[in-house]
Amino acid sequence: MKSSRQEKILEIISKREIETQNQLIEALRAEGYNSTQATVSRDIRELRLVKELTESGGYKYALPPDSASGDYGMKLKTIFNESVREIRQAQNLVVIKTLPGLANGACAALDAMEIAGLVGTLAGDDTAFLAMTDSEAAKKFCEELAPRYNLGKR
């Protein structure tokens, strides 16, 4: 539901000038999404939306300039590359150890990469869990990433 709602938010702000959270909530309701102000506020933060000046002198929600250029994906990959310290398989799960505070960024990077066999991610402070479709997918993921990041079994 969250990703569907966030996709709808991106669609709405690309087609209309949305100046306030209340306008966004109303536009979502018109599309069949009943969301609270707190939820919309969290979505805005997670999507990293910014306010930009309109031709009429007002402000509207928009994507940050760097995300439109494709830099956002590269930044996520850099975060992943710089933060990962260990990758280990546990049946169909992959456990990733990161520098303190960076597991969330590593998961965001993985989610954006659309990896085959990845069902979902869950992040703590310095540990991320990846649910893979099966043990073979987890093994393949670990085998592909361990050499790239000079990570071995520890």
BALO-85363 format. One record per atom (N, C-alpha, C): residue in one letter; x, z, y. Coordinates in steps of 0.02 Angstrom, whole numbers, padded with zeros to 5 digits, always signed. Example, Ala and Ser with C-alpha at 12.3 -4.5 7.8 and 13.67 -1.06 7.14 Angstrom:
2
A+00660+00390-00284A+00615+00390-00225A+00660+00390-00165S+00642+00354-00112S+00684+00357-00053S+00645+00394+00002
***
This chain:
154
M+00041+00000-00060M+00000+00000+00000M+00043+00000+00063K+00097+00040+00061K+00141+00046+00120K+00172-00022+00137S+00202-00055+00088S+00235-00119+00103S+00184-00171+00125S+00124-00169+00097S+00071-00215+00117S+00051-00202+00189R+00044-00139+00207R+00025-00120+00275R+00081-00140+00324Q+00143-00128+00305Q+00198-00146+00349Q+00204-00221+00358E+00191-00259+00305E+00191-00332+00312E+00136-00354+00360K+00078-00321+00355K+00023-00337+00400K+00041-00319+00472I+00076-00264+00483I+00099-00246+00550I+00144-00301+00578L+00191-00324+00538L+00236-00377+00561L+00197-00441+00578E+00147-00456+00537E+00105-00515+00551E+00067-00507+00616I+00038-00447+00626I-00002-00435+00686I+00041-00440+00748I+00100-00408+00749I+00141-00410+00810I+00172-00478+00822S+00175-00520+00770S+00201-00588+00782S+00148-00634+00812K+00084-00616+00804K+00030-00659+00829K-00002-00633+00893R+00004-00568+00905R-00030-00538+00963R+00017-00493+01002E+00001-00483+01065E+00039-00436+01105E+00007-00367+01096I+00040-00325+01057I+00017-00257+01044I+00059-00209+01085E+00027-00175+01132E+00063-00132+01179E+00066-00059+01157T+00015-00036+01120T+00013+00035+01103T+00000+00045+01028Q+00014+00105+01005Q-00001+00122+00936Q-00076+00118+00922N-00116+00139+00971N-00188+00136+00962N-00212+00063+00953Q-00184+00016+00991Q-00201-00054+00981Q-00181-00077+00912L-00124-00054+00889L-00101-00073+00822L-00146-00044+00768I-00166+00019+00777I-00212+00051+00730I-00278+00012+00726E-00304-00008+00785E-00367-00047+00786E-00359-00115+00753A-00302-00148+00765A-00290-00213+00734A-00284-00206+00658L-00253-00152+00636L-00248-00139+00563L-00317-00126+00534R-00357-00087+00569R-00426-00073+00545R-00466-00137+00538A-00458-00182+00585A-00494-00247+00583A-00472-00288+00522E-00412-00274+00497E-00386-00309+00438E-00398-00269+00374G-00433-00212+00379G-00451-00173+00320G-00402-00117+00303Y-00358-00100+00348Y-00310-00045+00337Y-00329+00014+00381N-00351+00068+00350N-00368+00129+00387N-00307+00174+00387S-00273+00176+00443S-00211+00214+00449S-00216+00264+00505T-00182+00320+00497T-00179+00371+00549T-00124+00353+00599Q-00125+00387+00656Q-00074+00377+00706Q-00006+00397+00678A-00003+00451+00639A+00061+00473+00610A+00090+00420+00562T+00047+00389+00523T+00069+00337+00476T+00095+00276+00514V+00059+00255+00565V+00080+00197+00604V+00145+00212+00641S+00152+00272+00666S+00213+00292+00700S+00272+00290+00652R+00262+00313+00591R+00315+00311+00540R+00331+00239+00522D+00280+00197+00516D+00291+00125+00501D+00333+00093+00556I+00316+00108+00618I+00353+00079+00675I+00426+00100+00672R+00438+00163+00656R+00507+00187+00650R+00543+00153+00592E+00511+00150+00533E+00542+00120+00474E+00555+00045+00483L+00511+00011+00518L+00520-00061+00531L+00568-00073+00589R+00587-00018+00623R+00633-00021+00680R+00606-00066+00737L+00540-00062+00747L+00510-00102+00800L+00532-00076+00868V+00537-00121+00915V+00556-00103+00983V+00502-00128+01030K+00504-00104+01092K+00459-00130+01143K+00498-00180+01185E+00469-00239+01195E+00502-00289+01236E+00455-00310+01292L+00484-00331+01347L+00447-00352+01406L+00410-00417+01392T+00347-00420+01413T+00307-00481+01405T+00309-00520+01471E+00285-00582+01468E+00284-00624+01528E+00239-00595+01582S+00188-00557+01561S+00141-00528+01609S+00167-00462+01639G+00226-00440+01618G+00255-00379+01646G+00240-00317+01606G+00202-00323+01552G+00189-00267+01508G+00242-00262+01453Y+00229-00221+01405Y+00274-00214+01348Y+00235-00224+01284K+00269-00251+01233K+00237-00261+01168K+00287-00243+01113Y+00258-00228+01054Y+00301-00213+00996Y+00331-00278+00970A+00394-00274+00949A+00429-00332+00922A+00484-00308+00875L+00509-00355+00835L+00567-00340+00794L+00628-00335+00838P+00677-00294+00819P+00738-00292+00859P+00774-00359+00855P+00809-00378+00906P+00841-00444+00908P+00887-00458+00848D+00924-00408+00825D+00971-00421+00770D+00937-00434+00703S+00876-00407+00693S+00843-00418+00629S+00817-00489+00623A+00799-00519+00678A+00773-00588+00677A+00829-00637+00661S+00891-00620+00676S+00946-00667+00665S+00975-00663+00595G+00951-00617+00554G+00978-00611+00487G+01034-00560+00482D+01056-00532+00539D+01108-00481+00538D+01086-00418+00502Y+01022-00404+00502Y+00995-00343+00472Y+01014-00339+00398G+01005-00394+00362G+01023-00395+00291G+01097-00384+00280M+01138-00414+00323M+01210-00405+00317M+01230-00333+00333K+01196-00302+00381K+01211-00232+00397K+01193-00188+00338L+01137-00202+00305L+01118-00162+00247L+01170-00169+00191K+01194-00230+00179K+01245-00240+00128K+01309-00203+00146T+01326-00202+00210T+01386-00166+00232T+01377-00092+00220I+01318-00066+00237I+01303+00005+00225I+01312+00021+00151F+01284-00022+00108F+01290-00011+00036F+01363-00011+00016N+01399-00061+00037N+01470-00069+00019N+01512-00009+00041E+01498+00015+00101E+01538+00070+00128E+01517+00139+00103S+01457+00145+00077S+01431+00212+00059S+01436+00229-00015V+01437+00179-00058V+01434+00192-00130V+01501+00218-00156R+01498+00272-00196R+01557+00302-00225R+01557+00297-00301E+01499+00295-00332E+01495+00294-00406E+01429+00263-00428I+01431+00225-00481I+01371+00196-00510I+01373+00210-00585R+01320+00240-00611R+01317+00256-00683R+01248+00240-00710Q+01246+00220-00772Q+01184+00205-00806Q+01161+00265-00847A+01096+00276-00848A+01064+00327-00890A+01001+00296-00919Q+01007+00262-00975Q+00954+00223-01006Q+00930+00170-00957N+00866+00171-00937N+00842+00119-00891N+00850+00140-00817L+00884+00196-00805L+00896+00219-00737L+00969+00205-00718V+00979+00193-00654V+01046+00188-00627V+01052+00243-00575V+01106+00282-00580V+01119+00336-00533V+01177+00314-00489I+01165+00315-00424I+01216+00295-00376I+01233+00356-00333K+01297+00372-00331K+01322+00425-00288K+01351+00393-00225T+01332+00421-00167T+01355+00394-00103T+01390+00448-00063L+01416+00429-00006L+01440+00478+00042L+01379+00519+00065P+01390+00581+00086P+01333+00623+00108P+01291+00589+00162G+01225+00591+00152G+01178+00564+00201G+01166+00489+00198L+01197+00454+00150L+01192+00381+00150L+01154+00352+00091A+01126+00394+00048A+01088+00367-00009A+01027+00327+00014N+00995+00350+00067N+00936+00315+00092N+00954+00245+00116G+01010+00238+00151G+01033+00173+00174G+01051+00127+00116A+01082+00156+00064A+01099+00117+00005A+01035+00091-00029C+00984+00133-00034C+00921+00111-00064C+00887+00057-00022A+00888+00065+00044A+00859+00014+00087A+00893-00053+00077A+00959-00051+00069A+00997-00112+00057A+00977-00144-00009L+00972-00103-00061L+00953-00129-00127L+00882-00157-00126D+00836-00123-00093D+00767-00147-00089D+00765-00215-00054A+00806-00224-00003A+00806-00287+00035A+00838-00344-00005M+00878-00328-00055M+00914-00379-00093M+00871-00412-00147E+00812-00385-00161E+00767-00413-00212E+00804-00426-00278I+00830-00374-00308I+00869-00377-00369I+00823-00384-00430A+00839-00432-00473A+00800-00442-00534A+00805-00380-00577G+00748-00357-00602G+00747-00299-00646G+00740-00233-00610L+00746-00232-00544L+00739-00170-00506L+00666-00157-00492V+00641-00101-00518V+00571-00082-00509V+00562-00042-00445G+00609+00003-00430G+00603+00044-00370G+00663+00088-00361T+00669+00117-00301T+00725+00161-00285T+00698+00227-00258L+00739+00278-00266L+00723+00345-00240L+00788+00375-00215A+00789+00399-00153A+00851+00424-00124A+00845+00497-00105G+00900+00532-00117G+00909+00600-00092G+00960+00596-00036D+01002+00646-00030D+01053+00646+00022D+01112+00602+00003D+01140+00616-00056D+01199+00578-00077D+01190+00548-00147T+01129+00547-00171T+01115+00519-00238T+01053+00475-00235A+01058+00417-00266A+01001+00372-00270A+00986+00358-00343F+00922+00354-00360F+00900+00335-00426F+00867+00268-00422L+00887+00223-00466L+00856+00157-00471L+00821+00152-00537A+00757+00137-00536A+00719+00126-00597A+00723+00051-00612M+00750+00035-00670M+00756-00034-00691M+00703-00047-00745T+00688-00111-00758T+00635-00127-00806T+00652-00103-00876D+00716-00103-00894D+00736-00079-00960D+00811-00062-00959S+00836-00036-01014S+00906-00017-01019S+00953-00076-01010E+00933-00134-01035E+00976-00193-01029E+00984-00214-00955A+00930-00210-00917A+00934-00227-00846A+00979-00177-00809A+00974-00113-00828A+01017-00062-00797A+01090-00074-00814K+01103-00091-00876K+01172-00105-00898K+01201-00165-00860K+01161-00218-00855K+01184-00278-00820K+01198-00263-00746F+01153-00225-00714F+01163-00206-00644F+01229-00169-00636C+01242-00119-00678C+01303-00080-00673C+01365-00123-00686E+01361-00166-00736E+01418-00209-00752E+01434-00257-00695E+01383-00281-00661E+01394-00327-00605E+01423-00292-00544L+01401-00231-00530L+01423-00197-00469L+01486-00156-00478A+01498-00127-00535A+01556-00083-00544A+01622-00118-00526P+01636-00179-00551P+01699-00211-00532P+01702-00229-00458R+01646-00250-00430R+01644-00271-00360R+01663-00214-00313Y+01644-00154-00332Y+01657-00096-00290Y+01711-00052-00319N+01749-00079-00367N+01803-00042-00399N+01779+00025-00426L+01721+00023-00456L+01692+00084-00483L+01694+00082-00559G+01717+00133-00587G+01719+00136-00660G+01675+00193-00684K+01674+00203-00748K+01637+00261-00774K+01679+00322-00763R+01649+00371-00731R+01685+00433-00715R+01657+00491-00752
***
